[in-house]
Amino acid sequence: MLPLATSVFAALLGQSCPTPSPYDPPPCAAAKVPGCLPGYRPQFDRSGRVFYVCNSYTPPAASVQPASVQPASQNVVSPPAVSAAPPSPIERRGHVGLVLMPGFSAYPRYHGFDDSKAEGQVVLEFRGSEGGARVRLTGEWVSFGKIGEISFKYDFLEGFFFRPWLAIGAGIASINPNPGVRASASGSVGLDLYISRDFFLTGELKGRVFTAGTEGPAHGLAISDRKQLSFLAGIGFYFF
């Protein structure tokens, strides 16, 4: 009987996991044959009891839960925002200028400065916050009379230290030999050399004509044959 049981167990052990279920114990384990567990592996339950499963048995894979994305902590300190630097303010410049200009003039003809006469000119210049336009109020004293004038001046190359300019003006004059008041008109070309924002050196070449005054049938509107050519140089500075 024993040889028959041994041959039966050997035939059964030659098969791979012959039991109906992978959790059923192998025949050799049921028969308590020592060391007869090929093709099986022991498992233990929660109570520590041993049972056997087939080596070819693979337990179902555990469902993998997707990793939850933790919300960012409310206490995370954000880097400080870098604010753009405020634009630099536009440099303010003076609006009222005083210009002092000594010089000399040829009168009563444009025949050069051989017989020139000394003169002096004081100018109030007005300008805006930007641009090269100016308005000038001029008082001029010459050996042959006095002249007051308003003129419009334009500086070219505004913002550059070297600024050529043009001006035209109209005014009134009292000149010899007839000291009565008469009209005058002038045109100037000059150069301003800015040492700083509001301080400059200046030079001017000016030509002027006069009306004939109240004499004659033209009632003072005729152009006189007396003319003036002046060269002046000086300094100017702005304030306010």
C-alpha positions in Angstrom: 0.0 0.0 0.0 2.8 2.4 0.8 4.6 2.0 -2.6 1.3 2.7 -4.3 0.7 6.0 -2.3 4.3 7.1 -3.0 3.9 6.6 -6.7 0.6 8.5 -6.7 2.1 11.5 -4.8 5.1 11.5 -7.2 2.8 11.6 -10.2 0.8 14.4 -8.7 3.9 16.4 -7.8 5.1 16.2 -11.4 2.1 18.4 -12.4 2.1 22.1 -11.9 -0.3 23.1 -9.1 -2.7 20.2 -9.6 -5.2 21.4 -7.0 -8.4 23.0 -8.2 -7.7 26.3 -6.6 -4.4 27.9 -5.9 -5.4 28.3 -2.3 -6.0 24.6 -1.8 -3.1 22.8 0.0 -0.9 20.6 -2.1 -1.5 16.9 -1.7 1.9 16.4 -0.1 1.0 19.0 2.5 -2.3 17.4 3.2 -0.5 14.1 3.6 2.1 15.8 5.8 5.0 14.6 3.7 8.0 16.4 5.0 9.8 18.6 2.3 7.3 17.7 -0.3 6.2 21.2 -1.5 7.6 21.7 -5.0 5.6 24.2 -7.0 4.0 25.8 -4.0 4.9 28.6 -1.6 3.6 29.1 1.9 1.4 32.1 2.8 0.2 33.2 6.3 -3.1 34.8 7.1 -3.8 37.5 9.7 -4.1 34.8 12.4 -0.7 33.4 11.6 -2.0 30.2 10.0 -0.1 28.8 7.1 -1.6 28.0 3.8 -0.1 27.2 0.4 -0.5 28.9 -3.0 0.7 27.9 -6.4 3.9 29.6 -7.5 2.2 30.5 -10.9 -0.5 32.3 -9.1 -0.3 36.1 -9.2 -2.5 38.1 -6.8 -4.6 40.8 -8.4 -2.7 44.0 -8.7 -3.7 46.6 -6.2 -5.4 49.6 -7.7 -3.1 52.5 -7.9 -4.6 55.7 -6.7 -3.4 58.8 -8.5 -1.3 60.9 -6.3 -3.4 63.8 -5.1 -2.0 67.2 -5.9 -1.7 69.1 -2.8 -2.8 72.7 -3.2 -0.1 75.2 -2.7 0.2 76.4 0.8 -1.5 79.7 1.4 1.5 80.7 3.4 4.0 80.6 0.5 5.7 83.9 0.3 5.7 85.3 -3.2 8.8 87.2 -4.3 8.3 90.9 -4.1 7.0 92.5 -7.3 9.6 94.6 -9.0 8.1 97.9 -9.8 9.4 99.9 -12.8 11.3 103.1 -11.8 9.2 106.2 -12.3 10.1 108.3 -15.3 12.5 111.1 -14.5 10.7 114.4 -14.5 11.3 116.8 -17.3 14.0 119.3 -16.4 12.4 122.6 -15.7 13.8 125.7 -17.3 13.4 129.4 -16.7 10.8 131.3 -18.7 11.9 134.9 -18.4 15.4 136.0 -19.5 17.4 139.1 -19.2 19.9 139.8 -21.9 22.5 142.6 -21.7 24.2 143.5 -25.0 26.7 146.3 -25.6 27.8 147.0 -29.1 28.1 149.5 -31.9 26.1 150.6 -34.9 26.6 152.2 -38.3 24.1 155.1 -38.9 22.6 156.6 -41.0 24.0 154.3 -43.8 25.0 150.7 -44.3 28.6 151.7 -45.0 30.4 149.4 -42.6 31.5 150.3 -39.1 34.1 152.9 -39.9 32.0 155.7 -38.5 30.2 153.5 -36.0 28.6 154.8 -32.8 28.4 153.0 -29.5 25.1 151.6 -28.3 23.6 149.4 -25.6 20.6 147.1 -25.6 18.6 145.5 -22.9 16.3 142.6 -23.7 13.6 140.7 -21.9 13.1 137.3 -23.4 10.1 135.1 -22.8 10.0 131.4 -23.7 7.8 128.4 -22.9 8.7 125.1 -21.2 10.0 123.6 -24.4 10.7 124.7 -28.0 12.9 127.4 -29.6 10.3 130.2 -29.9 10.9 133.4 -27.9 9.3 136.8 -27.6 11.6 139.8 -27.0 11.0 143.2 -25.6 14.0 145.4 -26.5 15.1 148.8 -25.3 18.0 150.3 -27.3 20.0 153.4 -26.6 22.2 154.9 -29.3 24.0 158.2 -29.7 21.5 159.3 -32.3 18.3 158.4 -30.3 16.3 155.8 -28.5 14.4 152.7 -29.9 11.8 150.4 -28.3 10.8 147.2 -30.1 9.0 143.9 -29.8 10.4 141.0 -31.8 9.9 137.3 -32.4 13.0 135.0 -32.2 13.5 131.4 -33.0 16.4 129.3 -31.7 17.4 126.4 -33.9 18.9 123.2 -32.5 16.9 123.6 -29.3 18.5 121.4 -26.6 22.0 121.7 -28.1 24.4 124.1 -26.5 25.2 125.8 -29.9 22.0 127.5 -31.2 21.8 129.8 -34.2 18.7 132.0 -34.3 16.7 134.4 -36.5 14.4 137.3 -35.4 12.1 139.9 -36.9 10.7 142.9 -35.0 8.8 146.2 -35.1 8.8 149.2 -32.9 9.1 152.9 -32.4 12.1 155.2 -32.5 13.1 158.7 -31.7 16.2 159.6 -33.7 18.1 162.7 -34.9 17.7 165.1 -36.5 13.9 164.9 -36.1 13.3 163.6 -32.5 9.6 162.9 -33.3 8.4 159.3 -32.8 8.5 157.1 -35.9 8.0 153.5 -36.7 10.9 151.1 -37.3 11.4 147.4 -38.4 14.3 145.1 -38.0 15.7 141.7 -38.9 18.4 139.9 -36.9 20.6 136.8 -37.1 22.5 135.6 -34.1 24.1 132.8 -32.1 23.4 131.7 -28.6 26.0 129.6 -26.8 24.5 128.0 -23.7 26.9 127.5 -20.8 24.2 125.9 -18.6 20.5 125.3 -18.9 19.6 129.0 -18.2 22.8 130.9 -18.8 24.2 131.7 -22.3 26.5 134.0 -24.3 25.0 135.7 -27.3 25.9 137.7 -30.4 23.6 139.5 -32.8 23.9 141.2 -36.2 20.9 143.5 -36.8 19.7 145.7 -39.6 16.9 148.3 -39.1 14.9 150.7 -41.2 12.9 153.7 -40.1 9.8 155.5 -41.5 10.0 159.1 -42.5 8.0 160.2 -39.5 5.2 162.7 -39.7 6.8 164.7 -42.5 5.6 164.5 -46.1 2.4 163.4 -47.8 2.7 159.7 -46.8 1.7 160.6 -43.1 4.7 158.8 -41.6 4.4 155.6 -43.6 7.2 156.3 -46.2 10.5 154.6 -45.6 13.3 157.0 -44.6 16.7 156.9 -46.2 18.2 156.5 -42.7 19.2 153.0 -41.9 21.0 151.3 -39.0 23.3 148.3 -38.9 24.3 147.0 -35.5 26.6 144.4 -34.0 26.0 143.4 -30.4 27.3 140.8 -28.0 26.6 140.0 -24.4 25.2 137.6 -21.8 21.8 136.4 -20.9 20.2 134.3 -18.1 16.8 133.0 -17.4 14.9 132.9 -14.2 11.3 132.1 -13.0 
